[in-house]
């Protein structure tokens, strides 16, 4: 199918599978980012149901970035495209796991519930689970997966300074931001360096030569 159709189907699939909760968190974080005030005032804006210019700008930018990344991915060989999409999704989930292990809650709520009882040592398990997705097409899939924890660390530091800590909205924002950033980085890495695929179960060239 033409690349724009594949990209549109991917965007629709992301919404159908992941829902809107994470995007809502990104929107709330966008509104908080443009508020001039202390962390308490910014957290108050995040609880407001009104959609502000910060939310519109951040959501629009991330959606556009994701659409452009999907368009680029659609132009790659199918197996490569699937590998990068899955690696970016694993990286997005790994970013939330990282926040749960290294973040400190800004207030009592969903974020505090997730963070409670976790520690940086528990991140080792998440990294181990994410490893298969990282090694499918090294180095492209590896950078996609590693984008998650790296972005989460930066977002956690920003949230500490601007919001007084991590909230449930921060988790959602980490997921959405990582997905878009990881796709762009992985496509760029593939374009520059290619990837090393595992040995296929069937050598199709040898099989064709044998049959001929």
ROLOSE-386167 format. One record per residue: residue in one letter; x negated, y, z negated of N, C-alpha, C in turn. Coordinates in steps of 0.05 Angstrom, whole numbers, padded with zeros to 5 digits, always signed. Each point is the difference from the previous one (the first is absolute). Example, Ala and Ser with C-alpha at 12.3 -4.5 7.8 and 13.67 -1.06 7.14 Angstrom:
2
a-00264-00114-00156+00018+00024+00000-00018+00024+00000s+00007+00021+00014-00016+00024-00001+00015+00022-00014
This chain:
212
x-00017-00024+00000+00017+00024+00000-00017+00025+00000x+00010+00022+00010-00016+00025-00001-00007+00008-00028x-00023+00013-00004-00010+00007-00026+00020+00017-00016x+00013+00020+00011+00019+00016-00016+00023-00017-00012x+00009-00020+00016+00022-00017-00011-00011-00017-00023x-00024-00011+00003-00012-00015-00022-00003+00017-00025x-00010+00024+00004-00004+00019-00022+00026+00007-00014x+00021+00005+00015+00026+00006-00011+00011-00024-00016x-00004-00024+00011+00010-00024-00013-00016-00004-00027x-00025+00006+00001-00016-00002-00025+00011+00019-00021x+00004+00025+00007+00011+00020-00019+00027-00009-00011x+00017-00010+00018+00026-00010-00010-00003-00023-00018x-00019-00018+00006-00005-00023-00017-00010+00007-00027x-00017+00020-00002-00011+00009-00026+00023+00010-00017x+00018+00016+00012+00023+00011-00015+00019-00023-00010x+00005-00019+00018+00018-00022-00007-00012-00018-00022x-00025-00005+00002-00013-00018-00020-00006+00014-00026x-00012+00024+00002-00009+00014-00024+00020+00018-00013x+00021+00008+00015+00020+00018-00012-00010+00029-00001x+00014+00016-00017-00007+00028-00001-00011+00009-00027x-00002-00019-00019-00009+00008-00027-00027+00013+00000x-00019-00013+00015-00027+00011+00000-00001+00027+00014x+00015+00003+00022+00001+00025+00014+00012+00022-00018x+00019-00007-00016+00012+00019-00019-00021+00009-00020x-00017-00018-00009-00021+00008-00018-00020+00019+00013x-00006-00005+00026-00018+00018+00015+00012+00027+00002x+00027+00001+00006+00013+00026+00002-00001+00016-00026x+00005-00014-00022-00001+00013-00026-00028+00011-00006x-00020-00016+00007-00027+00009-00005-00007+00024+00017x+00011+00001+00025-00004+00023+00017+00011+00025-00012x+00024-00002-00011+00012+00024-00013-00017+00009-00024x-00009-00019-00016-00016+00007-00023-00027+00012+00008x-00011-00008+00022-00026+00010+00009+00000+00030+00006x+00023+00011+00008+00001+00028+00008+00010+00018-00023x+00005-00011-00023+00010+00016-00023-00023+00013-00014x+00003+00026-00006-00021+00014-00016+00009+00000-00029x-00013-00016-00015+00008-00003-00028-00016-00021-00014x+00007-00007-00025-00014-00020-00015+00012-00028+00008x-00013-00022-00010+00009-00026+00007+00029-00006-00007x+00009+00012-00023+00028-00005-00008+00020+00012+00020x-00007+00024+00011+00017+00012+00020+00000-00016+00026x-00022-00010+00007-00001-00017+00025+00016-00025-00004x-00002-00013-00023+00016-00024-00005+00029+00006+00001x+00008+00024-00010+00028+00007+00001+00010+00003+00029x-00016+00011+00017+00007+00002+00028+00004-00028+00013x-00017-00019-00008+00002-00027+00011+00027-00013-00008x+00012+00008-00022+00025-00012-00008+00024+00014+00014x-00005+00023+00013+00021+00015+00013+00008-00015+00026x+00026-00002+00004+00009-00015+00024-00001+00017+00026x-00006+00026-00003-00001+00018+00023-00026-00006+00015x+00002-00001+00027-00024-00005+00016-00012+00027+00008x-00025+00004-00007-00013+00025+00005-00018-00001+00025x-00013+00022+00005-00018+00002+00023-00024-00019-00002x-00010-00004-00025-00022-00018-00004+00007-00028+00008x+00024-00009-00008+00009-00027+00007+00003-00003+00030x+00012+00019+00013+00004-00001+00029-00027-00001+00015x-00019+00017-00009-00026+00001+00013-00016-00026-00003x+00000-00010-00025-00016-00025-00005+00013-00024+00014x+00026-00003-00002+00014-00022+00013-00004+00001+00030x+00004+00024+00011-00003+00003+00029-00028-00006+00010x-00020+00010-00015-00028-00005+00007-00007-00030-00001x+00008-00013-00021-00006-00028-00003+00014-00017+00020x+00026+00007+00006+00015-00015+00020-00012+00003+00028x-00009+00025+00006-00012+00005+00026-00027-00015+00002x-00015+00000-00022-00026-00014+00000+00005-00030+00003x+00020-00011-00013+00006-00028+00002+00009-00007+00029x+00016+00017+00012+00010-00005+00027-00024+00000+00020x-00018+00019-00003-00024+00001+00017-00018-00024-00004x-00003-00008-00025-00016-00024-00006+00013-00025+00013x+00027-00002-00002+00014-00023+00011-00003+00000+00030x+00000+00023+00013-00003+00002+00029-00028-00009+00008x-00020+00007-00017-00027-00009+00006-00003-00031-00004x+00012-00010-00021-00001-00029-00006+00014-00015+00022x+00022+00011+00011+00015-00014+00021-00017-00004+00025x-00021+00016+00004-00017-00003+00023-00022-00020-00003x-00002-00013-00023-00020-00020-00005+00010-00027+00007x-00018-00020+00003+00009-00028+00004+00019-00008-00022x+00021-00015+00006+00021-00007-00019-00010-00011-00027x-00018-00019+00001-00010-00011-00026-00015+00020-00016x-00015+00017+00013-00014+00022-00014+00019+00019-00013x+00021+00007+00016+00020+00018-00011+00014-00011-00024x+00007-00025+00001+00013-00013-00024-00019+00000-00024x-00025-00007+00005-00019-00001-00022-00003+00028-00013x-00002+00021+00016-00004+00027-00011+00025+00009-00015x+00024-00006+00010+00025+00007-00013+00002-00014-00027x-00006-00025-00001+00002-00015-00025-00022+00010-00020x-00023+00005+00010-00022+00010-00018+00008+00027-00012x+00011+00017+00016+00009+00026-00010+00022-00002-00021x+00018-00019+00004+00021-00005-00019-00011-00011-00026x-00019-00018+00002-00013-00011-00024-00015+00022-00014x-00013+00017+00015-00014+00023-00012+00019+00019-00015x+00024+00004+00012+00020+00017-00013+00009-00011-00027x+00004-00027-00001+00008-00012-00025-00023-00001-00020x-00024-00003+00011-00024+00000-00018-00004+00028-00012x+00008+00021+00014-00002+00027-00012+00018+00003-00024x+00024-00012+00001+00018+00001-00023-00011-00017-00023x-00011-00023+00007-00012-00017-00021-00023+00015-00013x-00016+00015+00015-00022+00015-00011+00010+00021-00019x+00021+00014+00008+00012+00020-00018+00009-00012-00026x+00012-00024+00002+00010-00013-00024-00023-00008-00019x-00024-00004+00011-00022-00009-00016-00018+00023-00010x-00001+00022+00014-00019+00021-00008+00014+00026-00008x+00026+00003+00007+00014+00025-00006+00009+00002-00029x+00006+00024-00007+00013+00005-00027+00026+00014+00005x+00021-00008-00014+00027+00010+00005+00003+00029-00007x+00015+00015+00015+00005+00028-00006+00022+00004-00020x+00019-00020-00001+00022+00001-00019+00013-00027-00001x+00019-00004-00018+00014-00025-00002+00018-00003+00024x-00003-00022+00014+00016-00005+00024-00010-00024+00014x+00007-00002+00026-00008-00023+00015-00030-00004+00001x-00014+00023+00005-00029-00002+00001-00012-00010-00025x+00010+00009-00023-00011-00009-00026+00006-00030-00004x+00023-00009+00009+00007-00028-00002-00019-00018+00015x-00007+00009+00024-00017-00016+00017-00029+00000-00010x-00009+00023-00010-00028+00003-00009-00004-00014-00027x+00021-00001-00016-00003-00011-00027-00011-00028+00000x-00021-00005-00015-00012-00027-00002-00020-00006+00021x-00003+00017+00020-00020-00005+00021-00027+00014-00006x-00021-00009+00013-00026+00012-00004-00016-00004+00026x-00022+00014+00003-00016-00003+00025-00009-00029+00005x-00003-00016-00021-00008-00028+00004+00020-00016+00015x+00026+00007-00002+00021-00014+00014+00000+00005+00029x-00015+00021+00009-00001+00006+00028-00014-00022+00016x-00017-00015-00014-00016-00022+00013+00019-00020+00013x+00022-00007-00014+00019-00019+00011+00013+00011+00025x+00007+00025+00001+00013+00012+00023-00020+00000+00024x-00025+00007-00006-00020+00000+00021-00003-00028+00012x+00000-00020-00017-00003-00028+00009+00023-00008+00018x+00025+00007-00007+00023-00006+00016-00001+00014+00027x-00011+00024+00000-00001+00016+00025-00023-00009+00018x-00019-00016-00010-00024-00007+00016+00006-00013+00027x+00019-00020+00001+00005-00012+00027+00008+00020+00021x+00016+00020-00007+00007+00020+00020-00023+00017+00008x-00020+00003-00017-00023+00017+00005-00020-00013+00019x+00000-00027+00002-00021-00013+00015+00010-00011+00027x+00024+00006+00007+00011-00011+00025-00015+00011+00024x-00005+00026+00001-00014+00012+00022-00019+00021-00011x-00021-00009-00012-00020+00018-00012-00014+00015+00022x-00006+00026-00003+00005+00017-00023+00026+00015-00001x+00016-00002+00021+00024+00016+00002+00021-00005-00022x+00005-00026-00005+00019-00007-00021-00011+00006-00028x-00026-00002-00002-00012+00005-00027+00003+00029-00008x-00004+00018+00019+00003+00029-00007+00029+00007-00005x+00019-00014+00014+00028+00005-00004+00008-00008-00029x-00009-00023-00009+00006-00009-00027-00013+00018-00021x-00025+00006+00004-00015+00016-00019+00010+00029-00002x+00013+00009+00021+00012+00027-00001+00019+00003-00024x+00014-00022-00007+00019+00001-00022-00012+00008-00026x-00019-00015-00011-00011+00008-00026-00015+00027+00001x-00013+00006+00022-00014+00026+00002+00019+00023-00001x+00022-00002+00016+00019+00022+00000+00014+00002-00027x+00005-00023-00013+00013+00000-00026-00017+00014-00021x-00026-00005+00001-00017+00014-00020+00001+00030+00004x-00001+00009+00025+00002+00029+00005+00027+00011-00008x+00021-00014+00006+00027+00009-00007+00004+00000-00031x-00012-00019-00013+00002-00001-00029-00013+00024-00013x-00024+00007+00011-00014+00024-00011+00016+00025+00005x+00012+00002+00024+00017+00024+00006+00024+00001-00018x+00013-00023-00004+00024-00001-00018-00007+00007-00029x-00024-00008-00009-00008+00007-00027-00002+00031-00003x-00011+00012+00020-00005+00029-00001+00026+00016+00004x+00017-00009+00019+00023+00016+00008+00026-00008-00014x+00002-00026-00008+00025-00010-00012-00003-00010-00028x-00024-00001-00010-00005-00010-00027-00001-00031+00000x-00002-00012+00023-00001-00029+00001+00016-00012+00023x+00002-00025+00001+00013-00015+00022+00029-00005-00007x+00018+00004+00019+00028-00006-00004+00009-00020+00021x+00025-00009-00001+00011-00018+00020-00002+00012+00028x+00004+00026+00003-00002+00012+00026-00028-00002+00011x-00020+00001-00017-00028-00003+00009-00005-00027+00013x+00013-00021-00012-00003-00026+00012+00011-00001+00028x+00024+00011+00004+00012+00001+00026-00016+00015+00020x-00011+00023-00009-00016+00017+00018-00026-00015+00008x-00012-00014-00019-00024-00016+00006+00005-00020+00022x+00023-00014-00002+00007-00020+00020+00002+00013+00028x+00016+00021+00002+00005+00013+00026-00025+00012+00012x-00016+00014-00016-00024+00013+00009-00021-00021+00010x-00002-00022-00016-00020-00020+00007+00006-00013+00026x+00026-00007+00004+00008-00014+00025-00009+00017+00024x+00006+00025+00000-00007+00017+00024-00030+00004+00002x-00014+00006-00022-00029+00004+00002-00014-00025+00007x+00008-00023-00011-00013-00025+00005+00002-00008+00030x+00024+00005+00011+00003-00007+00029-00018+00017+00017x-00002+00026-00005-00017+00017+00016-00030-00009-00003x-00008-00005-00024-00028-00007-00005-00006-00027+00013x+00018-00019-00002-00005-00027+00011-00001+00001+00031x+00018+00016+00012-00001+00002+00029-00026+00013+00009x-00008+00021-00014-00025+00014+00007-00024-00019-00003x+00000-00016-00022-00021-00019-00004-00001-00021+00022x+00024-00010+00008+00001-00020+00022-00011+00012+00026x+00008+00025+00005-00009+00013+00025-00030+00004+00001x-00012+00005-00024-00029+00005-00001-00016-00026-00002x+00010-00019-00016-00017-00023-00006+00012-00027+00008x+00026+00000+00007+00013-00026+00006+00004-00016-00026x+00003-00026+00003+00005-00017-00023-00010-00027+00005x-00004-00015-00022-00010-00027+00002+00022-00019-00008x+00012-00014+00020+00023-00017-00006-00010-00028-00009x+00015-00014-00016-00007-00027-00007+00000-00018+00025x-00015-00022-00001-00001-00018+00023+00027-00011+00006x+00010+00002+00025+00027-00010+00006+00001-00030-00001x+00025-00010-00006+00003-00029-00001-00003-00013+00027x+00006+00015+00021-00002-00011+00028-00017+00019+00016x-00020-00010+00013-00016+00016+00019+00014-00002+00027x+00016+00020+00007+00017-00001+00023-00016-00002+00026x-00023+00013+00001-00017-00001+00025-00010-00029+00004x-00009-00013-00021-00010-00027+00002+00023-00019+00008x+00024+00004-00012+00023-00016+00006+00008+00003+00030x+00000+00024+00010+00007+00005+00028-00020-00013+00018x-00026+00002-00007-00021-00013+00017+00003-00030+00000x+00007-00012-00023+00003-00029-00002+00024-00009+00017x+00022+00014-00001+00024-00007+00015-00004+00002+00030x-00017+00020+00007-00005+00004+00029-00018-00022+00011
